[in-house]
Amino acid sequence: MLTLNDVITAQQRTAPHVRRTPLFEADPIDGTQIWIKAEFLQKCGVFKTRGAFNRQLAASENGLLDPTVGIVAASGGNAGLANAFAAASLSVPATVLVPETAPQVKVDRLKQYGATVQQIGSEYAEAFEAAQTFESETGALFCHAYDQPDIAAGAGVIGLEIVEDLPDVDTIVVAVGGGGLYAGIAAVVAAHDIKVVAVEPSKIPTLHNSLIAGQPVDVNVSGIAADSLGARQIGREAFDIATAHPPIGVLVDDEAIIAARRHLWDNYRIPAEHGAAAALASLTSGAYKPAADEKVAVIVCGANTDLTTL
């Protein structure tokens, strides 16, 4: 299971390659002190850049990354962009497999980062299977969108930065999709006297349903945040640490997510993705009610969004 030492190692490894994002005090919500971790300012506009660099750098250190073959990922979204960006920065080839239905704007952006893009099938599962075949046939390093220890540890560095910048933080609120970010944050808070609130869209209760079932289970994926929090099944890294250190689980509906995203734009001019606004939605909607003296840090984890919808 992921540990604090894994996250500390990731922090040391990735420091020259990623941006330490600011933590700023926001306006109180119902009298509670709120800090926003501005991870949307990360390189590539999303927290996944941290895990991508940690995965590729760790593999290089261990002789598992062939610089002539490079990496392979299956994702037309933020994970694909982050891994393509990291690979370009490290001067290794990147192959990214996406469904044929992937938006052309994302395909174009992947190509801008120098990735070779292959469009396979009509669903993500087909692209994922093709990526694993590509790995076995070429020796490319497979970079999962969320469910690898190095990926989760890289994301967990966000939690370390919060603790360093706000040592008396009581609670960290994080959105959950596949669970890579949550797993990394949970590894940090498990070693400190800090609560973690795991927020999921009510239409994609991946972690919620799996904890009830006692094992990872599939859920139907729909709703406003499906593009970034739309994992069909929680990752093993996230499930294992949630089982050992149960979070405060919160579900928020689409209307709450939309309102929180609007709140971030109207009050701070933060162009958050819907998935990135889900964490704050737990507070603005009242789904999570902190104690009066609770200091709460909320991770706003990405800004790769359509600005016309703001």
Secondary structure, 3 states (H helix, E strand, C coil): CCCHHHHHHHHHHHCCCCCCCCEEEEEEECCEEEEEEEHHHCHHHECHHHHHHHHHHHHHHCCCCCCCCCEEEECCCHHHHHHHHHHHHCCCCEEEEECCCCCHHHHHHHHHCCCEEEECCCCHHHHHHHHHHHHHHHCCEECCCCCCHHHHHHHHHHHHHHHHHCCCCCEEEEECCCCHHHHHHHHHHCCCCCEEEEEEECCCCHHHHHHHHCCCCCCCCCCCCHHHHCCCCCCHHHHHHHHHCCCEEEEECHHHHHHHHHHHHHHHCCCCCHHHHHHHHHHHCCCCCCCCCCEEEEEECECCCCHHHC
